[in-house]
């Protein structure tokens, strides 16, 4: 990731967005301000503040910079239900930096939740990560009593023999855009002594109780579980055993799986690429894209599936247009349902006048099953670039997964 440059960040956000952000922090920009004066003016405002206040604002700028990219925007959208205005508003902004700053100004708590989602997304595919598949379930048991029972069980499981019972804290959050549930698990590790400077400017030893961090992302509709935990297969096995007992209420027999998932809920927004992407549809002569078919599954009991399939003609409305016309889009495509299967059609411009246009069918299932392997290489590359630009398909892991056989990794 590039080094943080707050002056560059200021340039990426238009004047009106900075005025809104500064007003939310009880600061003001001049009424008439030229774009070429924006960087110097904002910098002067920050530098004129007391040290504690300016440091806090610069810290917020660094956090905005961290999420000013496609993965960061996906994390921000994950914090909001699908029917939230945030998804529509994001298409109106000029850059990812403006989108991140807007959420920071309006909903700082939601921004902090997005940071937790973003941190997990960055670690998926790297060291300490493992993907499993279990039978899909209708619902997870994640009430207060269930989470507390899981905390007690994990604290006991990771306490050494004859040791003092360790502390455990679990935070649960919904990944609305992905249809998943994320568990942030902190378990007390061995006590350590840390050398640090005190108020008297002298070094002192202090006893600390560092946490061992683990994260789990569960996608109940597809049965996919992402586990991010130090300690290798033994830790993963212990974690899955207690997840099965307290969250699934069943004995889990997980199978290893490494294929990427498809986040089909992101097809709810249509096919407009408002982020800068490497997917050039015009260069590939793509004339039209439509969501031909979608199968949605209820999140809350009673569990049921709906198959939405409009007519197949090219000029017929697609799934999204049909639902909007029937005024049921907020119900079936809102926070109560997840898209588990989808069929996308790509129509290409005719090679010669009078010739029929070529059509490419893309069949997708949330668990990662698709017909990409059956396509020509050029078509597969185009579809993959489109799905990644839309955030539907996970990027390939940059680092090969290596399981830890010994030791523990602390973060």
N, C-alpha and C positions, 0 to 999 in steps of 0.2 A: 504494500500500500504506500502511496506517495506521502512524503512528509507533509505535515500540517502547515499551511500558509494562510493565515486569517485574511490577508489582503486579497488573495485569490478567491477565497470564499465570499468575501464582500462583493467582488465583481460578478459572481455567479447569480446574485440575487438582485432583482430590480428595486428601484427606489421605493415604490409603494409598499413592498413587502418589508423593507427595513423600517419604514415609518410605523407600520403596524406592530412589528416586533418591539421597537423601542418604546412605543406608547404602552405596550403591555408591561414594560419594565419601568414605567413612569419617567421616560426620557422622550425628547422631541428632536426631530430633524427640522432644519429650516424649511419653510413652506415651499420656496422655489429653490430647487436643487438640481443642477445639471448632472448628468450621468458621469461625466468625467471628473466631477468633484466628490463623488460618493465615497470612494475609498478613504480619501484624506479626511472628509468630514466625520464619518463614522469612527475612524481611528482617533481623531481629536476628542470626540465625545467620550470614548472609552478611557482614554489616557487622562482626561480631566477629572475623572471620578476618584473617590478615595480608593486606596489600594485594595481593600477587601472587596469592594463592589466591582471594581474593574476586573479583578482576578476571577470573580464568580461569572462575569459575563464572558470572559475569554474561555473559561472552562466550558460554558455552554456552547461556545463557537466550536470548540474542539469536538464536543459530542455531536453537534450538527454535522460537522465534517465527516465523522465516522459513518454516519448513515446516509450521506449524500451520494449514493450509488444505487444500482438496481436492487441488490440484495437488501440494502437498508430500506429502500422504499417498500419492498415486499414485506419486510418485517413491520413497518409502520402500518401497512394495510392489514396485516394479520391481526392487529390489535382491535380492529373495528369490525362489527358485524357486516355481512355482505350488503345489507340495505342501508348502511351508513352513508351520509353525504360525502365522507372523506374520499371515497373511490371516484365519485364524479368530479369532485373539486380538483383532485390530483391531475386530471387531464388538462386543466386550464392553466397550470403553472408552467413556467418556462424551463425549469431545471430541477434536478433531484435535490439540490441544495435549498431551493425555495420550498419544496415540499417538506423537507426535514425541518426547516426553520419555522414553517407555519404550524406544524404539530408541536414543536417546542414552545411556541408562543401561546398556543391555545390549550394544550393538554400535556403539561410536563409529566404527569403520572403515566399517561399513555405512552409518552416517549420513552420513559424508563422501562416499561414493559417491552417495547420494541427492541431496546438494547439487549434484553435477556434473550429474546427470540433470535436476534441477529448473531449474538455470540454463539448460540447453539448451531445455527446454520453454517457458520464458518468452520466449525469443528467436524461437521458431518463429512465423512470421506477421508478423515485423517486419523492419526494415531489415537488409539483409545476408543475408536468408534466401531460398532458392529450393528448390522441390520439383521433382524429376524422376521420370520413370518409365522403367524398363528392364525387359527380360524377366525374370521370376522365375527364381531359381536354387535348386538343391537345397542348396548349402552354400557358405560363404565360406571363402577361404583366409586364415586369421588366426593361423597359427602364428608362433612367434618369428622364424623365418627370413623369413617373408613380411612381417611387420611391420617388421623391420629393413631389408629391401629397399625397402619403401615409404618409410621414413625417409630413406634415402640418396637415393632418387629425388626426393623433395620438396625435400630440402635443396639438391640440385643444381639443380632447376628454379627455385627462388626465390633463388638466388645470382646477383647481378649479374655481367655479363661482366667477366673479369679480377679478380674479387673473391675474397676468402678464402672457402672453403666454409663454409656456415653450419651451425649445429647444428639438429637436429630431434628432437623427442621425441613419441611417440604412445602414448597410453594407451587400451586397449580394455576395454570393459565390456559385459556383457549387460543388456539391458532385458527381464527375464524376463516381466513382465506384458504387455508390448507385442509380444514376439517379435522385437525388433530388436537390433542391435549398434551401439553408440556408439563413435566414434573421437574422442578429444580430441587435437588436433594443435597443437603449439607449434613455431614456426619462428623462429629468431633473426632479429631485424630489424636495421636500421642502428644502429650504436653512437651513443649519446647521452651528453652530459655533464649531470649533475644536481647542483644546489646543495643541500646539506643541512648540518645542524648535526652536529658531531662531539662526542667526549667532553669536549673542552676548551671547549664552549659557543661555538665559533666556526664560522662557515660555511666549508665546504670544497666544492670541486668533485670529483665522483666519476664515473668512466666506467662506464656500465652497458650491458648488452646486452638490451634489452627483447624479449619474445617477441611474435610475431604469432599470435593465437589463432584457430584454425578448428575447427569441429566438424562431424562427419558422422554421421547416423543412417541405417542401412541396414536395411530390412525385406525379407529375401531371399524370403519366401514370396509377397509381393505385388509385388516389384520397385520399391518406392517408396524414394527416397533424398532425405533432407533435408540440404541443404548450408547451413551458416552460415559464411560467409567474407567478409572485407573484400576490396574490390578489384573487385567487379562480375563480369561474364561471363568476362573473361579468366582471373581466378583460379579461378572455378568450372570452366572448361574444362580448365585444367591439372590441377586436383585430380581431376576425374573421369577424365581420361586415365590417370593413374597408379593410381587406384583400380581401374580396369578391368584394368590390366596385372598388378597384384600381388595384389589381393583377389578379383576376379572371374575372373582368368585369361582374359579375353575383351575384345574391343574394344567399348566401350560407345557406343551411339548414343542418348543420353537424349532424352526428350521432356518438354517443360514440362507440369506439371500443378499446379493450385492447389486442387483439391477436398480437403476434409478426409478423413482416414483414419478407419477404424473399428478400435478396439483390441478385437477380439472375444475375446481371451483373458480379458478382464475379466468375460465372461459366465459363467466357471467358478464364480463366487462366488454365483450366483443373482441374485435381484432385490430383495434387502433393501437399503433405502437407509439405511445407518447414519450417513451424513453429513447435516448440515442441508442441505436442498436446496429448490428452488422447485418441485419436481415434486409436486403434490398429487394422488395417484391417487384418493383417495376423492372429492374434489371433481369429478373427471372420470368417476366411476362405474365405475372399473376394478375388476372383481371378481377377476380371476385372470390371472396371466402365466405362460406356460410356454415353455421352449425346445423348439420342435417338432423342429428338425433342426440338426445341426452336422456340418460336414466338417472333419476335422483332417488335418494333414500332418506327417509326421515331420521333425524337425530334423536328425537325424544319419542318414547312410547306413546301410542301404539306404533311399532315400526312397520313401515310400508314402503313400497317402491312405486314410482310412476315413470312410465316410458313416454317421452314427448317426441313425437315424430311427425312433423309437418309434411306436406307433399314434396316429392323429390325434384320437381322442375327447377331449373336454374333461377327463373325469375320469381319463384314462390318465396314468401317470407320464410326465414329460418326459425329456429327454436326461440331465440330471444325476441324476434319481432312478433311471433305468434303470441307469446306469453304477454308481451306488453299490450298487444291489441285486445287480448281477452281480459286484461286488467287482473291477472293472477301472478304476475312476475314477482311481486314482493312476497308471495306465499311460497311458491315452489323454488324460487331462486334466491330466497332470503336465508335468514339464519337458521331456519328449521330443517333444511335439507342439504345434503352433500351430493355433488355430481360424482357418480361412481363409474359410469361408462359414457363415452361420447364418440360421435362420428363427425369429422370435419371434412368438408369438400373444398378443394382448391381448383378453381377454373382458370385455365390458361388462355391467353389470346390465340386466335387461330394463326397458324403459320402462314397461310395464304388466304386472301379474301375468298369468301364463299365456303371455306372449309369449316368443319365443326371444331369447336374448341375442345381441347383435351381436359379431362377431369381426373383429379387425383383424390382417392379416398384415403382418409387417415383414421384408423380405428384405434381408440385409446381406452385403456382401463386404468383405474386409479393405482392399482398395485404395480404398474410398470409394464404390463403386457400391451403390445402394439403390433402393427403390421409393418413397421419400419424396415425390418430385415427382408421383407418380400419386395421392397421397392428397388428401382434402379438407384445406383449410387448417387447420382446428381439429385434425384428427387428426395432421397433420404436426407442428404445434407441440407437441402432447402427446408424440409419439414422440421428437422432438428433445430436449425437456426431460428425458424419462426417460433417454435415452442419455447426455446430458451429466451427469446426476446419478450415473449408474453409472460414469462415466469412459470410456464406450465411444466417444463422439463428441467430437471436438475442438471447442472453442468457436471462434466466428468471430474472425478476426484483428481486433484493436482498431485496428491501424494498417495502412493500405494499403501493400502491398509497393512499395518504390521501389528500383530497381536503381541501384547506384553506377556512374557512368561514368568518374569520375576520382578520384584520391586513394586513400587507404587509411584504414580505420577500425581503431584499436587499442583493445584492451580490457585 
